[in-house]
């Protein structure tokens, strides 16, 4: 009998003990994790990035950099290959302190918009005023501000005219004389000329607030013509939020304009061409169009035309139009269709070479994103410029005279990660492809005004950022500018994430991702896995730069005793068209690859426990996290889903119509977390901000309702006065996410009410 009792006691003891090999998570573990949160870790990376501010009249630029002293300013002369301090910051601080009548620290200067002027002088903003500093004479003086424009005004390229909106109409004002002319006559604020409404604008209906419009106009290069969209908002849908936490004792109603998938209650737009000299206008002969599909117009040097790329509802077609700026006549130049899936709006590139009767266009028509040279008159392809199984990100520079183009691309070198971005040059005829940034990394480019040099910031998951100056023609390095100082990270015990690649279950498609491990990683232990997810489909989740690999939520989460993985499965961006299209009309598909990869990683690495897998994500990643628990309930055991768009019928109109399809059909229901809520088996934490005007909190509340109806256990946090972004960064939520995974995936009790500072 004693033996039986002993066995039972031993069994009970095993149940309450932490997982074998793991000590109890303590406050010290949380403190260590807090140190690795991105807003803390960023303070320990120095000399990290060069953002050049080029001086237009010379080959020099100024930049600021975060050093161990603080923020320092440097000037680089590309001709002499000289880098020097921009000015004596001690002297400058004293002058500025006297002018501002307050303390100014030399390496915490309260200045912005720093620019170089003629004579080595420096122009900058401080306390909303413009100042000029002469470092040679150590003098500081206020400068008359250039014309201050409100959000309802737009300055012409030649600086002579100011367009502005009033009472629903468009006006112009002579900057010199101040005389005003009303160009349109029949507008109203709800059907107004140039009346743009910010995506982020919300109004407090309880307080009777009205829409606060901004101006949207498109000036021709010579300032003689003005294209103005006219928005009809008389039948637009508004979505609502409740501001629960305020000065009073009742909730306030906040609203914003937002159409939903399949909606007809959306803003519509027409376009008008106005002649600044004749003071008259005419409607451009383009059909009235849903405004969310785009309103942008292109203008080019020495070109009497404007160009407009129009997308059609459902995004299966886009069309390039040419508008004659004298007659307002419209000509269709090119039509591109993808009847089975969608045309990717992020591949739009247009460069018109009017005097050559040509234009350069980016397209996925051969199955990869490439550049094409077209005849402007016929709209037919003259030749494909880039070709092969790689992705062109965009055009950086065009030399029309020598018929050469500079572009960024990934995947040209098959031995390298296809998501890394490199700069290349190539001739218009598709010959002479040349790599200009050879280091195995992701390269970010800033080209000098004279097109002779460029600043190249390059880094990878394993390589801290290095900033160099190069010749644009050859790619040859001129000089190194900065090299990231990560000594503090190394002293903290930090180790870089581990990139990996693996074939998908089709045996031919290569997938990529990264693994984050805790600092005290022990290969002899088994760790639960957390999938940090965002399946896109318009982007990727795994970091491709050093800063992204360090400044994220994954690193701190790993410190609590987890392996955290990022995986870019099929259906995400920047690969072939076929790779991308897999997620069309089935936005949860990418998780199939996540499950497969994690299982394969567990076979390869014994320290990965594929029986204890969790997942977290925000926004579309919040959809993924919940979707994972509903679609693979026996694989994903724990999920934290914040600001999730759980049913795409409740989403902003353009995003689901682009990736899920139009019109709204049964696939929307099939892909909905709300209609599949009864599948929940694991532990789920739902989080939303009550003022989220990107993904309305009603999506999370509706999901909670269906989970309640299905009698499912789940947790719900509503963060008062938090929008889409502040919800993600909310320190209380970060801690609650830690707690949730520690409790349900690690099987331990977290420290009670730990406070992230």
DRENMIMAR-444047 format. One line per field, with one value per residue (C-alpha): x, y, z; chain; residue number from 1. Coordinates in steps of 0.001 Angstrom, whole numbers. Layout:
// DRENMIMAR-444047
X = (X:...)
Y = (Y:...)
Z = (Z:...)
cadena = (A:...)
num = (NUM:...)
This chain:
// DRENMIMAR-444047
X = (0:2836:4436:1217:907:4538:3983:914:2813:5676:3250:1617:5030:5975:2803:3588:7321:8611:9541:12679:15874:14197:14384:11421:10991:11819:11729:15384:14399:11799:14349:16732:13960:13097:16674:16237:13069:13739:13171:15841:18262:18371:20217:23160:23822:26034:27090:24229:22982:23936:21064:22761:21271:22820:23660:22157:24863:27884:29039:28835:26356:25699:24443:23848:24829:24232:27629:28650:28758:25231:24193:27077:27042:29457:30071:31456:33065:32859:35471:38200:37065:37122:34868:34926:32813:30157:30749:32014:29009:30203:30339:27115:25275:26276:25025:21767:21215:21601:19139:16550:17033:17328:19941:21227:23461:26106:25300:21552:20884:17151:17443:15947:15805:19540:20697:23807:23762:26175:29312:29470:26479:23977:20219:18087:14862:14662:11551:9513:11797:14370:17969:21226:24581:27923:30572:33449:32468:30547:27450:23820:20848:17155:16062:12731:10749:9975:6316:4491:1867:-1008:-2300:-4895:-2323:62:2934:3594:7005:8111:7107:4792:1386:-334:-3304:-5707:-9132:-12084:-15816:-15480:-13630:-10094:-8450:-5053:-3236:-469:2343:3763:601:-1672:-4526:-6828:-8798:-11488:-10994:-13995:-17492:-19810:-17957:-19059:-16922:-18615:-18244:-15172:-12293:-8983:-10676:-8547:-9267:-6354:-6447:-5730:-8345:-11036:-13680:-15453:-19124:-20231:-18533:-19911:-16564:-16519:-14156:-10825:-9757:-6285:-5499:-4680:-3578:-994:1047:2605:6383:6045:3428:968:-1499:-3159:-4901:-7412:-9386:-12997:-14105:-17764:-18242:-22002:-22542:-19538:-19587:-18354:-17044:-17363:-15329:-16209:-13787:-14449:-11670:-12105:-12696:-16412:-18484:-19862:-18270:-17805:-18514:-15571:-15951:-13883:-14520:-13831:-15427:-15525:-14835:-17455:-18874:-20795:-20856:-17410:-15880:-15872:-13557:-13417:-10466:-10306:-7591:-7189:-5188:-3433:-2991:-6464:-8074:-10426:-10828:-12361:-13251:-10755:-12462:-11870:-14859:-15875:-13847:-13658:-11160:-9456:-8120:-5719:-5631:-1968:-688:2847:4607:7989:10536:10012:6775:3428:1442:409:87:-2249:-2163:-5690:-6580:-9990:-12201:-10842:-7307:-7255:-6534:-4514:-4370:-1925:-3552:-1939:-3598:-2891:-2339:-3586:-6782:-7486:-7850:-7190:-5435:-5100:-1459:-1326:-3664:-2312:-4541:-4242:-7676:-7020:-5420:-4390:-2059:279:-36:3432:5029:4009:6951:6603:9373:8396:11159:9003:11634:12485:8807:9459:8577:9917:7390:7663:5545:5165:3924:6621:6133:8758:8853:10913:11547:10328:10955:7773:6964:4919:2777:1809:2004:3892:7017:10261:12267:12447:15222:15698:15098:15521:14262:14715:12634:13184:12334:12489:14335:16959:18260:17918:20522:18411:21318:23479:20430:21339:19221:20097:17753:17555:16813:16997:17641:19988:22748:21152:23691:22366:19198:16701:15262:18549:18474:21376:22022:22612:23012:21943:21544:18091:18571:18935:22680:25555:24036:26451:26402:27428:27062:28860:28724:26332:23762:20731:21751:19937:20844:20948:22243:23912:22163:24811:24372:28090:28052:25805:25746:25262:24074:24381:23786:22348:21111:24723:26459:26013:25418:28298:27852:30102:30367:30613:30900:27572:29066:31378:30203:33798:34095:35256:35423:33905:31669:30506:30657:28132:29447:27723:30215:27492:25363:28267:28943:25269:25754:23759:24141:22719:19698:20418:19198:18055:16689:14672:12762:8986:6945:6831:10536:11517:10528:13122:11787:13718:13564:15480:15783:16119:17590:17845:21258:21540:20710:21573:21580:20855:17476:14200:12615:9033:8700:6956:6142:6440:4149:3027:2257:1740:914:2324:5602:7723:8293:11894:14484:16863:18821:20782:18507:15401:17069:17843:15067:12016:9756:11179:14520:13042:10484:13240:14918:12093:13060:11681:12922:11313:11133:10233:9197:8309:6084:4545:2042:4251:6006:9225:9487:7882:4311:3377:4919:2907:-375:-651:-2269:-4777:-8330:-6937:-5029:-4383:-2469:1032:613:810:4490:5007:3791:5926:9076:8783:8367:11399:13452:12584:13945:17154:17605:16819:16473:13232:10093:7489:4908:4875:4306:2825:2279:1795:1151:-319:-2805:-2648:-318:-3097:-5343:-2581:-2146:-5826:-6077:-3251:-5101:-8309:-6726:-4104:-5578:-3421:-172:-465:-1279:-1012:-1687:-1570:-3497:-3478:-5470:-6385:-8454:-10388:-12963:-11972:-15564:-14983:-11683:-10755:-11957:-8732:-6733:-9123:-10308:-6677:-5704:-8972:-10868:-13892:-16818:-17156:-17954:-17991:-14198:-14456:-16527:-14170:-11170:-12917:-11733:-15151:-17067:-14512:-14315:-15741:-12489:-10549:-8808:-5737:-5104:-5912:-5340:-7146:-6035:-7342:-7147:-10553:-9532:-8024:-9067:-6972:-8449:-11657:-11966:-15346:-13449:-11988:-15284:-17215:-14698:-15049:-18817:-18533:-16057:-18507:-21361:-19177:-18474:-14718:-12239:-10164:-8701:-9526:-7754:-9147:-6596:-8314:-7351:-5029:-5007:-3427:148:12:-1626:1427:3839:1771:4072:1246:294:3910:4113:768:1974:5076:2898:571:3344:5206:2055:558:3539:6371:4068:5280:3885:5159:6247:3139:2358:5876:6070:8021:9582)
Y = (0:2396:1582:2505:5783:6620:6010:8292:11025:10765:11057:14147:15671:15163:16954:20099:20227:22414:20738:18632:20637:24023:26046:28120:31359:34228:37993:37989:36170:38848:41572:39981:39710:43365:44369:42734:44587:46677:50064:49145:47334:50188:52276:49863:50009:52855:54261:52277:54071:56875:58866:61414:64834:65775:69376:69925:72276:70200:66668:66960:65723:65993:63264:62604:59400:57957:57561:56782:60533:61035:62412:63720:65486:64906:66325:64221:65671:63059:64773:65055:61841:63719:63152:65725:66954:69286:71832:72230:70970:72462:75974:75437:74290:77458:79690:77799:77812:81605:81975:79572:80706:77126:74453:72686:69633:69411:65822:66008:68958:69782:70341:68766:69151:69851:70993:72432:75846:77837:78960:75984:77322:74989:75435:73691:73782:74359:75215:75436:78179:78130:78994:79430:78571:79705:77357:79371:82483:80700:82811:81826:83775:83136:82962:84005:80846:79883:80076:78070:75878:74280:70811:72566:74252:73107:75129:74993:73661:77146:78605:81228:79776:78282:76001:75727:74353:76242:75565:72447:74200:74633:78069:79419:82351:84392:84100:87512:89625:87574:87736:84701:82995:80361:77611:75382:76595:73748:71875:71070:69558:66174:66423:68586:69410:68319:67340:64452:62739:61201:57457:58080:60771:60054:62468:62600:62436:62918:66323:67154:67189:67373:65881:67711:67600:67955:69141:66690:68165:67278:70092:69784:70221:73698:74799:75694:72869:71340:67957:67840:64810:65465:63153:62286:61225:61625:57875:56624:54118:55130:52722:53444:53212:53882:56045:54620:56367:60139:63149:62528:59658:58209:56732:58965:57857:58174:57454:57265:56752:53176:50966:47209:44335:44250:47604:50020:52758:54081:57374:57852:60120:62097:64134:67703:69517:73224:75781:78148:80946:80753:80130:77492:73742:70683:67180:64553:61834:59018:57097:57790:55425:54034:56317:53505:52125:55048:58693:59355:61124:61026:63962:63830:66406:67861:65938:67633:64694:63266:59557:57625:53935:52728:49560:47985:46472:43041:44010:41637:44468:47664:50202:52965:56170:59191:62595:65466:68553:70913:69159:66814:64001:60534:57644:54074:53044:49631:47092:44356:41542:38579:36948:34065:35928:39593:42271:43248:46978:46947:46211:49573:51360:53864:55910:57760:58766:61054:62266:58622:57623:54894:53970:51543:49356:46771:43658:39999:38918:36250:34862:37045:40754:42374:45556:46023:48642:49661:51769:54718:55082:51456:50249:47184:45661:46591:44249:42749:44510:42104:38384:35336:33754:36783:39680:43336:45606:48904:51446:53634:55664:55996:57375:57903:59296:56211:53909:52404:51675:51025:48793:46744:43029:39849:36276:36854:34854:31479:30732:33621:34406:35618:38241:40138:43309:44281:47143:46307:48213:47006:48403:49101:46204:43744:43298:44178:43165:44290:43778:47003:45930:42580:42051:39268:41441:43649:46993:50320:52978:56800:58307:61721:64505:64376:60574:59875:58442:56588:55837:52144:50906:47138:44498:41042:38978:38087:41280:44627:47610:49113:52400:53128:55606:54089:55189:54687:53604:50877:50152:50575:51728:55322:55274:53668:56035:54132:50668:49658:49374:46428:45890:46513:43753:41320:42173:41494:37996:38631:36219:36764:34870:31844:31973:28708:27431:24302:22669:22809:19619:19792:18916:21831:25185:26633:28342:30701:31831:32507:30935:32917:31160:32247:33447:30529:28047:24439:22052:19149:20562:20530:23930:24818:26737:30037:30946:34732:35125:37530:35604:38776:38416:41847:41394:38890:38303:37133:39912:40676:43474:43552:46092:44034:40926:42696:45243:43000:41242:37789:38262:39124:36322:33773:34899:33367:29876:29516:28906:31567:31067:33303:31496:32941:30342:30176:32928:35730:38386:38954:35605:34321:35153:31482:31512:34612:33456:30383:32471:34156:33693:31527:33885:31298:29021:30102:28318:24973:25649:26834:23524:21524:23574:23420:19647:19340:21636:19400:16396:18263:19904:17709:20794:21782:20307:20079:18858:22252:24924:28384:31295:35054:37892:41356:42653:40178:38256:38322:36649:34084:33331:32576:30810:28500:27288:26755:25126:23026:22542:19501:21239:24813:24647:28325:31542:35273:37265:41077:43428:40489:40934:37769:38074:39838:40874:43334:44620:47834:47424:47362:44770:41780:42608:42508:39264:37459:38432:40328:40031:38690:34979:31812:31845:34769:32626:29670:31833:33530:32852:33913:31256:28616:29564:26233:24496:26021:23485:25311:28351:31632:35212:37874:41503:44692:48423:50047:52898:50793:52470:50142:46810:47708:46025:44664:41862:40685:41197:39217:36392:36486:36237:33118:31525:32212:30649:27591:27452:27790:28949:31918:35151:38669:41970:45304:48105:51462:54423:52245:52256:49750:50840:51650:48289:46562:48630:48543:47396:45859:43737:42706:41429:39645:37929:36742:35485:33627:31672:30999:29685:27666:26649:26462:25136:27515:30330:33734:36388:38144:41467:42178:45798:46657:50065)
Z = (0:867:-2489:-4350:-2402:-3184:-6895:-6870:-5024:-7513:-10417:-8909:-8294:-11948:-13029:-11065:-11760:-14620:-17896:-17540:-17778:-17287:-14107:-12971:-14908:-12559:-12415:-13499:-16697:-17396:-16675:-19171:-21760:-21203:-22006:-25413:-26361:-29436:-27798:-25233:-27515:-30031:-27436:-27611:-31361:-32554:-35932:-37361:-40498:-42885:-44371:-46661:-47206:-50530:-51379:-54824:-56137:-55220:-54526:-50772:-48226:-44515:-42232:-38555:-36797:-33342:-31657:-28103:-27482:-28769:-32153:-34262:-37618:-40485:-43952:-46791:-49922:-52657:-54823:-52182:-50458:-47168:-44175:-41393:-38512:-39835:-37075:-33519:-31589:-28283:-29770:-31656:-28514:-26640:-29441:-29766:-25991:-25940:-28807:-27401:-23794:-22585:-21942:-25042:-24799:-27550:-28494:-27929:-30206:-30568:-34316:-37429:-41229:-41327:-44784:-46386:-48010:-50112:-48299:-45934:-44005:-42375:-42363:-39744:-37746:-33986:-31986:-35205:-36538:-39322:-38430:-40316:-38779:-40195:-38732:-40204:-38243:-35474:-36019:-35696:-36942:-37534:-41142:-42578:-43015:-46571:-47407:-44790:-46359:-44554:-45372:-47526:-49801:-52557:-54060:-57803:-58964:-60080:-56707:-58226:-57407:-54403:-54982:-52064:-51208:-49731:-49566:-51716:-54541:-55829:-55910:-56921:-55378:-56974:-54453:-55384:-55486:-53251:-55762:-55747:-58504:-58025:-60612:-59850:-59046:-58110:-55372:-51852:-49071:-49588:-53376:-53521:-55833:-54345:-51080:-49870:-46562:-44677:-44150:-40455:-39889:-37309:-36113:-32782:-33704:-30100:-30120:-33563:-35367:-39170:-41726:-41886:-45529:-47033:-50539:-53325:-56657:-59306:-60858:-64286:-64429:-65995:-63399:-66170:-65604:-62599:-62387:-59555:-58339:-57393:-54598:-54195:-50576:-50391:-50197:-48262:-45465:-42046:-39448:-35751:-32582:-28958:-27015:-23575:-21673:-21767:-19555:-19155:-17835:-21032:-24122:-27148:-30709:-33103:-36815:-39975:-43666:-44757:-47354:-46795:-49172:-51921:-50800:-53012:-50352:-51251:-52358:-56128:-58083:-61327:-62577:-63886:-65818:-65018:-66991:-64567:-67127:-68682:-65280:-66650:-66510:-68117:-66962:-68094:-70108:-67651:-66245:-62657:-60543:-56975:-55248:-53336:-56630:-56984:-58032:-58837:-61978:-63376:-65036:-66783:-67946:-71432:-71799:-72677:-71326:-67972:-67214:-64984:-64056:-63403:-61488:-61843:-59172:-58296:-59390:-62340:-64747:-64885:-67686:-68535:-69787:-71442:-70941:-73321:-71153:-73872:-74929:-71976:-74516:-73123:-74850:-73597:-73947:-72309:-70733:-68483:-67206:-64847:-65105:-62709:-59805:-59469:-60733:-57909:-57191:-55622:-58996:-60450:-62087:-64918:-66545:-69732:-72178:-74285:-76739:-77502:-77729:-75136:-71599:-69020:-67225:-64454:-64833:-63842:-67270:-67753:-64235:-62512:-61738:-64515:-66470:-70045:-72714:-74560:-77592:-76321:-79437:-80009:-76412:-77617:-76101:-77840:-75641:-72178:-70240:-67328:-67612:-65406:-62202:-59965:-58623:-59597:-56658:-58504:-60632:-58953:-61907:-65690:-68104:-71223:-73252:-72756:-72533:-69198:-66151:-62494:-60532:-57348:-57464:-55412:-56479:-59420:-57718:-56986:-54254:-52148:-50222:-52874:-50525:-50245:-52320:-54634:-57062:-60730:-63970:-67400:-70899:-72297:-74730:-71848:-72250:-69939:-66593:-63875:-60100:-58332:-54684:-54330:-50555:-49522:-47770:-48316:-49819:-49432:-52011:-52071:-55342:-55585:-57563:-60314:-60617:-60105:-56586:-54208:-50504:-49816:-46414:-46361:-43715:-43104:-40188:-39395:-40619:-38792:-41050:-43005:-44878:-47843:-50698:-54194:-57804:-59531:-62841:-61547:-58015:-56879:-53286:-52801:-49010:-45951:-44008:-40938:-39442:-36792:-33254:-31534:-28704:-26126:-27643:-27550:-23904:-23148:-24529:-27690:-30603:-34057:-35322:-37495:-41111:-42663:-45961:-46644:-49470:-49198:-49268:-53079:-53091:-55345:-53803:-51446:-48324:-46057:-42458:-39258:-35822:-32577:-29543:-25897:-24712:-22294:-25039:-24196:-27199:-24854:-23846:-25741:-26293:-27149:-30413:-31129:-34721:-35129:-38107:-40806:-43969:-45983:-48743:-49620:-47721:-45798:-42083:-41725:-41304:-44162:-42462:-39241:-37579:-38347:-36928:-33647:-33208:-33009:-30501:-31251:-29515:-26123:-26359:-26963:-23733:-21712:-22838:-26351:-29852:-32040:-35794:-38730:-41914:-45304:-46882:-50317:-50908:-49582:-51660:-53659:-55416:-58607:-59583:-59098:-55604:-54708:-56274:-54052:-51309:-53644:-52300:-49477:-47238:-44558:-46934:-45928:-42602:-44414:-45069:-41494:-40090:-42503:-41873:-38077:-38225:-40508:-38270:-35317:-37227:-37966:-34562:-31530:-29311:-31103:-29544:-32312:-29796:-28078:-30707:-30267:-32617:-32408:-34822:-35261:-37852:-40772:-38468:-35875:-38435:-39018:-35321:-34795:-38138:-37132:-34035:-36020:-39075:-37274:-33782:-33035:-33988:-32704:-28993:-27966:-29890:-29205:-31790:-31736:-33991:-36204:-39377:-38587:-41360:-44563:-45189:-42332:-43767:-45583:-49133:-51146:-49186:-49336:-52856:-53975:-52247:-51498:-54642:-55925:-55807:-52278:-52504:-50404:-50195:-47806:-45466:-45850:-44909:-41980:-38442:-37195:-39120:-38109:-34427:-33249:-34301:-31401:-29151:-27851:-25687:-27457:-26315:-28362:-28098:-29693:-29161:-28805:-31159:-33951:-37214:-39363:-38296:-36505:-33066:-34133:-35915:-32611:-30744:-33369:-33079:-29293:-29724:-31904:-29504:-26685:-28642:-29231:-25472:-26023:-23401:-24512:-23154:-24347:-23674:-24860:-24566:-23887:-26096:-28208:-31982:-34377:-33732:-30021:-29360:-30831:-28721:-25531:-22711:-20705:-23705:-24307:-20744:-21003:-24187:-22330:-19479:-21824:-23517:-20272:-18624:-21475:-23630:-21119:-18400:-15702:-13610:-14734:-12225:-10968:-12635:-13877:-15079:-18229:-17736)
cadena = (A:A:A:A:A:A:A:A:A:A:A:A:A:A:A:A:A:A:A:A:A:A:A:A:A:A:A:A:A:A:A:A:A:A:A:A:A:A:A:A:A:A:A:A:A:A:A:A:A:A:A:A:A:A:A:A:A:A:A:A:A:A:A:A:A:A:A:A:A:A:A:A:A:A:A:A:A:A:A:A:A:A:A:A:A:A:A:A:A:A:A:A:A:A:A:A:A:A:A:A:A:A:A:A:A:A:A:A:A:A:A:A:A:A:A:A:A:A:A:A:A:A:A:A:A:A:A:A:A:A:A:A:A:A:A:A:A:A:A:A:A:A:A:A:A:A:A:A:A:A:A:A:A:A:A:A:A:A:A:A:A:A:A:A:A:A:A:A:A:A:A:A:A:A:A:A:A:A:A:A:A:A:A:A:A:A:A:A:A:A:A:A:A:A:A:A:A:A:A:A:A:A:A:A:A:A:A:A:A:A:A:A:A:A:A:A:A:A:A:A:A:A:A:A:A:A:A:A:A:A:A:A:A:A:A:A:A:A:A:A:A:A:A:A:A:A:A:A:A:A:A:A:A:A:A:A:A:A:A:A:A:A:A:A:A:A:A:A:A:A:A:A:A:A:A:A:A:A:A:A:A:A:A:A:A:A:A:A:A:A:A:A:A:A:A:A:A:A:A:A:A:A:A:A:A:A:A:A:A:A:A:A:A:A:A:A:A:A:A:A:A:A:A:A:A:A:A:A:A:A:A:A:A:A:A:A:A:A:A:A:A:A:A:A:A:A:A:A:A:A:A:A:A:A:A:A:A:A:A:A:A:A:A:A:A:A:A:A:A:A:A:A:A:A:A:A:A:A:A:A:A:A:A:A:A:A:A:A:A:A:A:A:A:A:A:A:A:A:A:A:A:A:A:A:A:A:A:A:A:A:A:A:A:A:A:A:A:A:A:A:A:A:A:A:A:A:A:A:A:A:A:A:A:A:A:A:A:A:A:A:A:A:A:A:A:A:A:A:A:A:A:A:A:A:A:A:A:A:A:A:A:A:A:A:A:A:A:A:A:A:A:A:A:A:A:A:A:A:A:A:A:A:A:A:A:A:A:A:A:A:A:A:A:A:A:A:A:A:A:A:A:A:A:A:A:A:A:A:A:A:A:A:A:A:A:A:A:A:A:A:A:A:A:A:A:A:A:A:A:A:A:A:A:A:A:A:A:A:A:A:A:A:A:A:A:A:A:A:A:A:A:A:A:A:A:A:A:A:A:A:A:A:A:A:A:A:A:A:A:A:A:A:A:A:A:A:A:A:A:A:A:A:A:A:A:A:A:A:A:A:A:A:A:A:A:A:A:A:A:A:A:A:A:A:A:A:A:A:A:A:A:A:A:A:A:A:A:A:A:A:A:A:A:A:A:A:A:A:A:A:A:A:A:A:A:A:A:A:A:A:A:A:A:A:A:A:A:A:A:A:A:A:A:A:A:A:A:A:A:A:A:A:A:A:A:A:A:A:A:A:A:A:A:A:A:A:A:A:A:A:A:A:A:A:A:A:A:A:A:A:A:A:A:A:A:A:A:A:A:A:A:A:A:A:A:A:A:A:A:A:A:A:A:A:A:A:A:A:A:A:A:A:A:A:A:A:A:A:A:A:A:A:A:A:A:A:A:A:A:A:A:A:A:A:A:A:A:A:A:A:A:A:A:A:A:A:A)
num = (1:2:3:4:5:6:7:8:9:10:11:12:13:14:15:16:17:18:19:20:21:22:23:24:25:26:27:28:29:30:31:32:33:34:35:36:37:38:39:40:41:42:43:44:45:46:47:48:49:50:51:52:53:54:55:56:57:58:59:60:61:62:63:64:65:66:67:68:69:70:71:72:73:74:75:76:77:78:79:80:81:82:83:84:85:86:87:88:89:90:91:92:93:94:95:96:97:98:99:100:101:102:103:104:105:106:107:108:109:110:111:112:113:114:115:116:117:118:119:120:121:122:123:124:125:126:127:128:129:130:131:132:133:134:135:136:137:138:139:140:141:142:143:144:145:146:147:148:149:150:151:152:153:154:155:156:157:158:159:160:161:162:163:164:165:166:167:168:169:170:171:172:173:174:175:176:177:178:179:180:181:182:183:184:185:186:187:188:189:190:191:192:193:194:195:196:197:198:199:200:201:202:203:204:205:206:207:208:209:210:211:212:213:214:215:216:217:218:219:220:221:222:223:224:225:226:227:228:229:230:231:232:233:234:235:236:237:238:239:240:241:242:243:244:245:246:247:248:249:250:251:252:253:254:255:256:257:258:259:260:261:262:263:264:265:266:267:268:269:270:271:272:273:274:275:276:277:278:279:280:281:282:283:284:285:286:287:288:289:290:291:292:293:294:295:296:297:298:299:300:301:302:303:304:305:306:307:308:309:310:311:312:313:314:315:316:317:318:319:320:321:322:323:324:325:326:327:328:329:330:331:332:333:334:335:336:337:338:339:340:341:342:343:344:345:346:347:348:349:350:351:352:353:354:355:356:357:358:359:360:361:362:363:364:365:366:367:368:369:370:371:372:373:374:375:376:377:378:379:380:381:382:383:384:385:386:387:388:389:390:391:392:393:394:395:396:397:398:399:400:401:402:403:404:405:406:407:408:409:410:411:412:413:414:415:416:417:418:419:420:421:422:423:424:425:426:427:428:429:430:431:432:433:434:435:436:437:438:439:440:441:442:443:444:445:446:447:448:449:450:451:452:453:454:455:456:457:458:459:460:461:462:463:464:465:466:467:468:469:470:471:472:473:474:475:476:477:478:479:480:481:482:483:484:485:486:487:488:489:490:491:492:493:494:495:496:497:498:499:500:501:502:503:504:505:506:507:508:509:510:511:512:513:514:515:516:517:518:519:520:521:522:523:524:525:526:527:528:529:530:531:532:533:534:535:536:537:538:539:540:541:542:543:544:545:546:547:548:549:550:551:552:553:554:555:556:557:558:559:560:561:562:563:564:565:566:567:568:569:570:571:572:573:574:575:576:577:578:579:580:581:582:583:584:585:586:587:588:589:590:591:592:593:594:595:596:597:598:599:600:601:602:603:604:605:606:607:608:609:610:611:612:613:614:615:616:617:618:619:620:621:622:623:624:625:626:627:628:629:630:631:632:633:634:635:636:637:638:639:640:641:642:643:644:645:646:647:648:649:650:651:652:653:654:655:656:657:658:659:660:661:662:663:664:665:666:667:668:669:670:671:672:673:674:675:676:677:678:679:680:681:682:683:684:685:686:687:688:689:690:691:692:693:694:695:696:697:698:699:700:701:702:703:704:705:706:707:708:709:710:711:712:713:714:715:716:717:718:719:720:721:722:723:724:725:726:727:728:729:730:731:732:733:734:735:736:737:738:739:740:741:742:743:744:745:746:747:748:749:750:751:752:753:754:755:756:757)
